[in-house]
Amino acid sequence: MPDLTTEKFSVLKEINRSDITFEETVVHARQNLNTGSEGIQSINYVSGSINNNYWQSLHSLFYLSGSPIISSSGESQKYSTPNYSLGLNNVYNPQFRNKFHGYPSGSIITIPQRYFGETIKVGSFKITDTQDSKDVIIVDDKYGNLYSTNAGHSQSSATSISSSDNYVGNIFYDMGIAVITETGSWSGSINYPQVTSASNFNLEFRSTQTVYTREYNVRLKPNDFNYTLNTTARCFLSGSNPDLSDVIGNPYVCSEVTGSEWQPYITTILFHRKINEEPLFMAKLPRPLRKSDLIDMSIKVRLDM
């Protein structure tokens, strides 16, 4: 129920349900972060030794499927289902997580949710780390796997640089977590465990957020709201001696605003849930809009949430 206001006073008109629409829009924002960004962390882990708790958490949350420990217990089928792992389970392009079990050490990079929103957009993640004056570049393949685009040493020269042989880790888009599991060489002098171990790496990706928009179509008929309620348009009868408190309740409009050529201007629209309740929200027009008494008018108000 909108409340069209010229200044302080208002009148009400109900909005038809058919004039209210609702839509969802997914938006992406580019994020450029580095080790100085608040909350960004890179932690080295080694199973059974350095930061073993991180290894245990990663194993339990993301790497149960394919785990030799689970397989030896005879429950591999049970723990390979998506219900028991937060890892990605794309049937046609499965996430390659075997190296976590083959190399029980690596690095975990954590990104606070305030940077990535609902999720990191697939295919947008990039790590750039400078080692020995060389830029190590690691990106994702849109299916939760990480590989280097400029590695000086390939794990399998006979296959594509983005093949599973050359995967160096995984990214879990919804959690803001990247894990480097490869322990081999990026070049002759730089190994993957060195990547992000220093304090000069950068992260690039696109965050994801859904914007919910409700649109109200406020329809005005020619005979709607043609009478101003603005207090400055009020005059008193000649010879009267009104008190200042009478201004608000004064029903008399000045002669200057009663001519056929004069129309009020709309400056604000207030939206109420029910009559006599406080407004839920207010829409301020960018400039006063003259109300027409000849044609229908329609004002669209969009509310982003």
C-alpha positions in Angstrom: 0.0 0.0 0.0 1.8 3.1 -1.2 1.7 6.5 0.6 2.3 9.3 -1.9 3.5 12.3 0.0 4.1 15.9 -1.1 5.7 16.8 2.1 4.4 15.9 5.5 0.8 14.8 4.8 -0.2 11.7 2.9 -3.0 9.8 1.3 -3.2 6.1 0.7 -3.9 3.8 -2.2 -3.7 0.1 -2.4 -1.4 -1.7 -4.8 -2.8 -4.7 -6.7 -0.8 -7.9 -6.3 -0.5 -8.1 -10.1 1.5 -4.9 -10.0 4.2 -6.5 -7.8 7.0 -8.5 -9.4 9.9 -10.4 -7.9 13.2 -11.4 -9.5 16.6 -12.8 -8.7 19.8 -11.6 -10.3 23.2 -13.2 -9.7 26.0 -10.6 -9.8 29.8 -11.0 -9.7 32.4 -8.7 -8.4 36.2 -8.8 -9.1 38.3 -9.4 -6.0 42.0 -8.6 -5.9 43.6 -9.7 -2.6 47.0 -10.3 -1.2 48.7 -11.5 2.0 48.0 -8.1 3.6 44.2 -8.5 3.1 42.5 -9.1 6.4 41.7 -12.7 7.1 43.7 -14.2 4.2 45.8 -17.2 5.4 48.1 -19.7 4.0 49.0 -22.7 6.2 51.4 -25.6 5.6 50.3 -29.0 6.9 51.9 -32.4 7.2 49.9 -35.5 8.1 50.9 -36.7 11.6 53.3 -33.7 12.1 53.1 -30.0 11.3 49.5 -28.7 11.7 48.2 -32.2 11.6 44.8 -30.9 12.7 44.4 -29.1 9.4 45.2 -32.3 7.5 42.6 -34.2 9.6 39.9 -31.5 9.0 40.6 -31.5 5.2 40.5 -35.3 5.1 37.1 -35.4 7.0 35.4 -32.6 5.1 36.6 -33.0 1.5 38.8 -36.1 1.0 36.9 -39.1 2.3 36.2 -40.3 -1.2 39.2 -42.3 -2.4 40.8 -42.4 1.0 43.0 -45.5 1.5 42.0 -45.5 5.2 38.3 -45.7 4.4 38.9 -48.2 1.6 40.7 -50.6 3.9 37.8 -50.5 6.3 35.4 -51.9 3.7 33.2 -48.8 3.8 34.6 -47.0 0.7 31.2 -47.2 -1.1 29.5 -45.5 1.8 32.0 -42.7 2.1 32.2 -42.1 -1.6 28.7 -40.7 -1.7 28.2 -36.9 -1.7 26.5 -37.1 1.7 29.8 -37.9 3.3 32.1 -35.4 1.6 31.9 -31.7 0.9 34.1 -32.2 -2.2 32.6 -31.6 -5.6 30.9 -34.5 -7.3 30.4 -33.7 -10.9 29.5 -36.9 -12.8 31.0 -35.8 -16.1 33.9 -33.8 -14.9 34.8 -35.2 -11.4 37.1 -33.3 -9.1 40.5 -35.0 -9.0 41.4 -35.4 -5.3 43.7 -38.4 -5.4 46.9 -36.4 -4.7 45.8 -35.5 -1.3 46.2 -39.1 -0.2 49.3 -39.7 -2.3 51.1 -36.7 -0.8 50.1 -36.2 2.8 51.4 -32.6 3.0 50.6 -29.3 1.3 49.2 -25.9 1.8 45.7 -24.6 2.6 44.7 -21.1 1.6 41.6 -19.7 3.3 39.4 -16.8 2.2 36.8 -15.2 4.5 33.3 -15.3 3.2 33.0 -11.5 3.2 35.2 -11.5 0.1 33.6 -14.3 -1.9 29.9 -13.9 -0.9 27.9 -17.0 -1.7 30.6 -18.7 -3.7 33.7 -18.1 -5.8 32.7 -18.0 -9.5 34.0 -21.1 -11.2 36.9 -20.5 -13.6 37.8 -17.2 -12.1 40.3 -18.2 -9.4 44.0 -17.3 -9.8 47.0 -17.4 -7.5 50.1 -15.5 -8.4 53.2 -16.0 -6.2 56.6 -14.6 -6.8 59.4 -17.1 -6.0 63.1 -16.4 -7.0 61.9 -13.4 -9.1 59.6 -15.8 -11.0 55.8 -15.5 -11.0 54.1 -18.9 -10.3 50.6 -18.8 -11.7 47.9 -21.3 -10.6 44.3 -21.2 -11.8 41.2 -23.4 -11.5 39.7 -25.5 -14.3 36.0 -24.8 -13.5 35.7 -28.2 -12.0 37.4 -27.7 -8.6 41.0 -28.5 -9.8 44.1 -26.3 -9.7 46.9 -26.3 -12.2 49.8 -24.0 -13.2 49.5 -22.2 -16.5 53.2 -21.5 -16.7 55.0 -24.4 -15.0 58.5 -24.9 -16.1 58.3 -28.6 -15.3 55.3 -30.8 -16.4 54.4 -34.0 -14.5 53.4 -35.5 -17.8 54.6 -33.8 -21.0 52.5 -36.0 -23.2 49.2 -34.6 -21.8 47.6 -31.2 -21.6 48.9 -28.8 -19.0 45.4 -28.8 -17.5 45.1 -32.6 -17.4 44.8 -34.5 -14.1 48.5 -35.5 -14.3 49.4 -31.8 -13.9 46.8 -30.9 -11.3 48.5 -29.4 -8.2 45.5 -29.2 -5.9 41.8 -28.4 -5.4 39.5 -25.5 -4.8 36.2 -25.6 -2.9 34.3 -22.7 -4.3 31.5 -22.6 -1.7 33.9 -22.6 1.2 36.6 -20.2 0.0 39.3 -22.9 0.5 42.1 -23.8 -1.9 44.4 -26.7 -1.2 47.8 -27.3 -2.9 48.6 -31.0 -2.7 51.4 -31.4 -5.3 54.9 -31.8 -3.8 56.8 -31.9 -7.1 58.7 -29.2 -8.9 57.2 -26.2 -10.6 60.6 -25.5 -12.1 64.1 -26.8 -11.6 64.5 -24.6 -8.5 61.0 -24.0 -7.2 58.7 -26.7 -5.7 55.0 -26.4 -5.1 55.2 -26.5 -1.3 57.0 -23.2 -1.5 54.0 -21.5 -3.3 52.1 -19.2 -0.9 54.7 -20.0 1.9 56.1 -16.4 1.6 54.2 -13.2 2.2 53.9 -11.9 -1.4 51.2 -13.9 -3.1 48.1 -12.5 -4.7 44.6 -13.9 -5.2 42.2 -12.9 -7.9 38.6 -14.2 -8.3 35.0 -13.1 -8.8 32.7 -13.2 -5.8 29.1 -14.2 -6.3 26.0 -12.7 -4.7 22.3 -13.0 -5.5 20.4 -9.7 -5.5 16.7 -10.1 -4.9 14.6 -7.3 -6.5 11.0 -6.5 -5.8 9.3 -4.0 -8.2 6.2 -2.1 -7.4 4.2 -0.5 -10.2 2.3 2.4 -8.6 -0.6 3.4 -10.9 -2.2 6.8 -10.6 -5.5 7.7 -12.2 -6.2 11.2 -13.5 -8.5 11.8 -10.5 -6.0 10.5 -7.9 -4.0 12.8 -5.6 -4.9 16.1 -7.2 -5.3 17.9 -3.9 -2.1 19.1 -2.1 -1.6 18.4 1.5 1.4 20.5 1.8 1.2 22.8 4.9 2.8 25.7 3.0 -0.2 25.8 0.7 -2.6 26.5 3.6 -4.3 29.9 4.2 -6.7 31.1 6.8 -10.0 32.9 6.4 -9.8 36.7 6.3 -10.2 38.2 9.8 -9.4 35.0 11.6 -6.8 34.8 14.4 -5.5 31.3 14.2 -3.1 29.7 16.7 0.1 28.1 15.2 -1.2 24.7 16.3 -4.1 25.1 13.9 -1.9 25.1 10.8 -1.7 21.3 10.6 -5.5 20.9 10.8 -6.3 23.8 8.6 -8.5 22.7 5.7 -8.3 25.9 3.7 -6.1 26.0 0.6 -4.6 29.3 -0.6 -6.3 30.7 -3.7 -3.0 30.5 -5.6 -3.1 26.7 -5.7 -6.8 26.2 -6.6 -6.7 27.2 -10.2 -7.4 24.7 -13.0 -3.8 25.0 -14.3 -2.2 24.1 -11.0 -1.3 20.5 -10.0 0.6 19.2 -7.0 4.0 17.6 -7.2 5.0 14.2 -5.9 8.3 14.0 -4.0 8.1 10.9 -1.9 6.3 7.5 -1.9 5.9 5.6 1.4 5.0 2.0 1.5 2.8 0.6 4.3 1.8 -2.9 5.1 -1.5 -1.8 6.6 -3.4 1.4 7.2 -2.3 3.4 10.3 1.0 1.4 10.5 4.4 2.9 10.3 5.8 2.8 6.7 8.0 -0.2 5.8 10.2 1.8 3.4 10.4 5.1 1.5 11.2 6.0 -2.1 12.4 9.5 -2.8 12.0 10.7 -6.3 15.1 12.2 -7.9 13.1 15.3 -8.6 9.5 16.5 -7.9 7.1 14.9 -10.4 4.1 16.9 -11.5 0.8 15.0 -11.0 -1.3 14.9 -14.2 -5.1 15.1 -14.0 -5.5 14.2 -17.7 -3.7 10.9 -18.2 -2.8 7.8 -16.2 0.6 7.8 -14.6 2.8 4.9 -13.6 5.7 5.0 -11.2 8.0 2.0 -10.9 9.8 1.5 -7.6 12.5 -1.1 -7.4 13.7 -2.5 -4.0 16.9 -4.4 -4.0 17.5 -6.8 -1.1 
